[in-house]
C-alpha cells in the first residue's frame, strides 16, 4: 500500500474485489451471510425514520444496496463513497430502476461539504472504516439541518481483532476499527450533537424471541416457560448498559 495515501485500501476496495465481489454486494442483504442481521437492522431503520419522505445523506454507501431500498421508500437520497467502482455500479442500478430521487457521488465522506441540508445522516457499517472518525462525525453534523438525526449502525468493541477484520486489513489494506456506541457518542459530543440514544440491535432481540428452542418443548407448559424465559432475556438485554453492539442515534 502507498503510505502517502492511507485511504488507498478503501478507494481501491471494490476494484480489487472485482465483478464477483461487486455483484455480491449489489445482492445484499440477501446475498450475504449476515442477511438476517442486516434485514433486522433495515426493519429497525424503517421504524425509526419518520413516515414522511426525508432527505437522507448516506455516508460510505458502497454499491448503494441500502440507498436503493431507501429511495424505493420515497426518501430523497444522496449516497457518498470513496470507491469509484462502487459508485459506478450503484449508478447503473439506479438508472435501470429510473429512481429520480436517488443520487450518488464519488467522494471522501470525511471531507463532505454539506451545510444544514439533510434531515438524516446514515452510517451503516461505514464509520469504522474512517481514517479520521472525528472528522467524519464533524462532517455529518454540519450536513444535518437543526434537529436532524444521525443513525450509526456500527460494529462494537472487538471488531478490529475479529478474524474477518484481520483478513480484510491484510488483504485490502482497509480500516477495521472498533466502533462501540460509547466512542460514537464521544465523537458526537465533540462534534456538537446535543443528545443521543443507544438501542440494541434488533437481530439480537428477534433471535432471542423467535428461537428454535421452541421446537424442543415437551408439552404446552414447557413451551410457555420457554417463551417466558426468552421474553425475559429480551427485557434484560434492552435494559443493560454494557452492550457491545448497538444502534446509535444522535440529534443535532
C-alpha positions as CSV (number, residue, x, y, z in Angstrom):
1,X,0.0,0.0,0.0
2,X,1.1,3.6,-0.6
3,X,2.0,5.1,2.8
4,X,1.3,8.6,1.3
5,X,-2.4,7.6,0.7
6,X,-3.8,6.0,3.9
7,X,-7.2,5.7,2.2
8,X,-5.9,3.7,-0.8
9,X,-7.3,0.5,0.6
10,X,-10.8,2.0,0.9
11,X,-10.5,3.7,-2.5
12,X,-9.5,0.6,-4.3
13,X,-11.5,-2.0,-2.4
14,X,-14.2,-2.7,-5.0
15,X,-11.7,-2.6,-7.9
16,X,-9.8,-5.3,-6.1
17,X,-12.9,-7.3,-5.2
18,X,-13.8,-7.4,-8.9
19,X,-17.1,-8.1,-10.7
20,X,-18.0,-11.1,-8.5
21,X,-17.5,-9.0,-5.3
22,X,-19.5,-6.1,-6.7
23,X,-22.3,-8.5,-7.7
24,X,-22.3,-10.0,-4.2
25,X,-22.5,-6.5,-2.7
26,X,-25.4,-5.5,-5.0
27,X,-27.3,-8.5,-3.9
28,X,-27.3,-7.5,-0.3
29,X,-29.0,-8.1,2.1
30,X,-30.0,-11.5,0.7
31,X,-26.6,-12.4,-0.8
32,X,-24.7,-12.0,2.4
33,X,-24.2,-14.5,5.3
34,X,-25.3,-11.6,7.6
35,X,-28.7,-11.5,5.9
36,X,-30.8,-11.9,9.0
37,X,-28.8,-9.3,10.8
38,X,-29.0,-6.7,8.0
39,X,-32.7,-7.3,7.4
40,X,-33.4,-6.8,11.1
41,X,-31.4,-3.5,11.1
42,X,-33.2,-2.4,7.9
43,X,-36.6,-3.0,9.6
44,X,-35.4,-1.0,12.6
45,X,-34.4,1.8,10.4
46,X,-37.8,1.8,8.7
47,X,-39.5,2.0,12.1
48,X,-37.2,4.8,13.3
49,X,-37.5,7.0,10.2
50,X,-40.4,9.4,10.1
51,X,-43.3,8.4,7.8
52,X,-42.8,11.5,5.6
53,X,-40.1,11.4,2.9
54,X,-36.7,12.5,4.4
55,X,-33.6,14.0,2.8
56,X,-31.0,11.4,3.6
57,X,-27.2,11.6,3.3
58,X,-25.8,8.0,3.2
59,X,-22.1,8.2,4.0
60,X,-20.0,5.3,2.9
61,X,-22.8,3.8,0.8
62,X,-20.7,1.3,-1.1
63,X,-22.6,-0.1,-4.1
64,X,-25.8,1.5,-2.8
65,X,-27.9,-1.5,-1.9
66,X,-29.3,0.3,1.1
67,X,-29.6,3.7,-0.6
68,X,-31.5,2.0,-3.3
69,X,-34.0,0.5,-0.9
70,X,-34.5,3.8,0.9
71,X,-35.1,5.5,-2.4
72,X,-37.8,2.9,-3.2
73,X,-39.4,4.0,0.1
74,X,-39.7,7.5,-1.4
75,X,-36.9,9.2,0.6
76,X,-34.5,11.6,-1.3
77,X,-31.1,10.0,-1.1
78,X,-27.5,11.2,-1.7
79,X,-25.0,8.4,-1.4
80,X,-21.3,9.1,-1.0
81,X,-18.5,6.6,-1.3
82,X,-14.8,6.9,-1.9
83,X,-14.6,3.9,-4.3
84,X,-15.3,4.9,-7.9
85,X,-16.2,1.3,-8.9
86,X,-18.8,1.1,-6.1
87,X,-20.5,4.4,-7.3
88,X,-20.4,3.3,-10.9
89,X,-22.2,0.0,-10.0
90,X,-24.7,1.9,-7.8
91,X,-25.4,4.4,-10.6
92,X,-26.0,1.8,-13.2
93,X,-28.6,0.1,-10.9
94,X,-30.3,3.4,-10.2
95,X,-30.6,4.2,-13.8
96,X,-32.0,0.8,-14.6
97,X,-34.7,1.4,-11.9
98,X,-35.4,5.0,-13.0
99,X,-35.1,6.3,-9.5
100,X,-35.1,10.1,-9.8
101,X,-34.8,10.6,-6.0
102,X,-31.5,8.8,-5.8
103,X,-28.1,10.4,-6.4
104,X,-24.6,9.2,-5.9
105,X,-21.3,11.0,-5.7
106,X,-17.7,9.7,-5.6
107,X,-16.1,11.4,-2.6
108,X,-14.4,11.1,0.8
109,X,-17.1,11.4,3.4
110,X,-14.5,12.8,5.9
111,X,-14.4,15.9,3.6
112,X,-18.0,16.1,2.5
113,X,-19.1,19.7,2.1
114,X,-22.8,20.0,3.0
115,X,-24.2,22.6,5.4
116,X,-27.6,22.0,7.1
117,X,-29.0,20.3,4.0
118,X,-30.2,16.9,5.3
119,X,-32.9,15.6,7.7
120,X,-30.9,12.3,8.3
121,X,-27.3,11.2,8.0
122,X,-26.7,7.5,7.9
123,X,-23.6,5.4,8.7
124,X,-24.3,1.7,8.0
125,X,-21.2,-0.3,8.6
126,X,-19.1,2.6,7.3
127,X,-17.9,4.9,10.2
128,X,-15.5,2.1,11.4
129,X,-13.7,2.4,8.0
130,X,-12.9,6.1,8.5
131,X,-9.3,7.3,8.6
132,X,-10.4,10.0,11.0
133,X,-13.7,9.2,12.6
134,X,-13.8,12.6,14.4
135,X,-13.6,14.4,11.1
136,X,-16.3,12.1,9.6
137,X,-18.6,12.9,12.6
138,X,-18.0,16.6,12.2
139,X,-18.9,16.5,8.5
140,X,-22.1,14.5,9.4
141,X,-23.0,17.2,12.0
142,X,-22.6,20.0,9.6
143,X,-24.6,18.3,6.9
144,X,-27.7,18.0,9.2
145,X,-30.5,20.5,9.5
146,X,-31.3,21.7,13.0
147,X,-32.9,18.8,14.9
148,X,-31.7,16.4,12.3
149,X,-30.7,12.9,13.3
150,X,-27.7,10.7,12.7
151,X,-28.1,6.9,12.6
152,X,-25.0,4.8,13.1
153,X,-25.3,1.0,12.6
154,X,-21.7,0.0,13.5
155,X,-19.8,-3.0,15.0
156,X,-18.9,-2.7,18.6
157,X,-15.8,-3.4,20.6
158,X,-13.7,-6.3,19.4
159,X,-14.4,-5.8,15.7
160,X,-10.8,-4.9,14.9
161,X,-9.5,-8.2,16.2
162,X,-12.2,-10.4,14.6
163,X,-10.8,-12.9,12.1
164,X,-12.7,-11.4,9.2
165,X,-11.5,-7.9,10.1
166,X,-7.9,-9.0,10.3
167,X,-8.2,-10.7,6.9
168,X,-9.7,-7.6,5.3
169,X,-6.9,-5.5,6.7
170,X,-4.2,-7.9,5.4
171,X,-5.8,-8.4,2.0
172,X,-7.2,-5.0,1.2
173,X,-5.5,-2.5,3.5
174,X,-8.8,-1.2,4.8
175,X,-9.5,0.3,8.2
176,X,-11.5,-2.0,10.6
177,X,-11.9,-0.1,13.8
178,X,-13.7,-0.9,16.9
179,X,-16.7,1.4,16.9
180,X,-18.8,0.9,20.1
181,X,-21.6,3.4,20.9
182,X,-19.5,4.9,23.7
183,X,-17.0,6.1,21.1
184,X,-19.7,7.3,18.7
185,X,-21.3,9.3,21.5
186,X,-17.9,10.8,22.5
187,X,-17.2,11.8,18.9
188,X,-20.7,13.1,18.6
189,X,-20.4,15.3,21.7
190,X,-17.2,16.8,20.4
191,X,-18.9,17.5,17.0
192,X,-21.8,19.3,18.7
193,X,-24.6,16.8,18.9
194,X,-27.0,17.6,21.7
195,X,-28.4,14.2,22.8
196,X,-28.0,10.6,22.0
197,X,-29.7,7.2,22.4
198,X,-28.4,3.6,22.2
199,X,-30.7,0.8,21.1
200,X,-30.0,-2.9,20.9
201,X,-29.5,-4.4,17.5
202,X,-32.9,-5.8,16.6
203,X,-31.3,-9.0,15.3
204,X,-30.3,-9.9,18.8
205,X,-33.9,-9.3,20.1
206,X,-35.5,-11.2,17.3
207,X,-33.1,-14.1,17.6
208,X,-34.0,-14.3,21.3
209,X,-37.8,-14.2,20.9
210,X,-38.0,-16.3,17.7
211,X,-35.8,-19.0,18.9
212,X,-35.6,-22.6,17.6
213,X,-35.6,-23.9,21.2
214,X,-39.4,-23.8,21.0
215,X,-39.3,-26.9,18.8
216,X,-37.7,-28.9,21.7
217,X,-40.6,-28.2,24.1
218,X,-42.0,-31.4,25.6
219,X,-45.5,-30.1,26.2
220,X,-47.6,-26.9,26.4
221,X,-46.3,-25.9,29.9
222,X,-42.7,-26.3,28.7
223,X,-43.5,-24.2,25.7
224,X,-45.0,-21.4,27.8
225,X,-42.0,-21.5,30.1
226,X,-39.6,-21.2,27.2
227,X,-41.5,-18.2,25.9
228,X,-41.3,-16.5,29.4
229,X,-37.6,-17.2,29.6
230,X,-36.8,-15.8,26.2
231,X,-39.0,-12.8,26.7
232,X,-37.2,-12.1,30.0
233,X,-33.9,-12.3,28.2
234,X,-35.1,-9.6,25.8
235,X,-36.0,-7.3,28.8
236,X,-32.6,-7.8,30.3
237,X,-30.9,-7.2,27.0
238,X,-32.7,-3.9,26.4
239,X,-32.1,-2.7,30.0
240,X,-28.4,-3.5,30.2
241,X,-25.9,-0.7,29.8
242,X,-22.8,-2.6,28.7
243,X,-23.9,-3.9,25.3
244,X,-21.0,-4.2,22.8
245,X,-23.1,-3.9,19.7
246,X,-25.9,-1.3,19.5
247,X,-27.5,1.2,17.2
248,X,-26.6,4.8,17.9
249,X,-28.9,7.8,17.3
250,X,-27.6,11.4,17.8
251,X,-29.6,14.6,17.3
252,X,-28.2,17.9,16.2
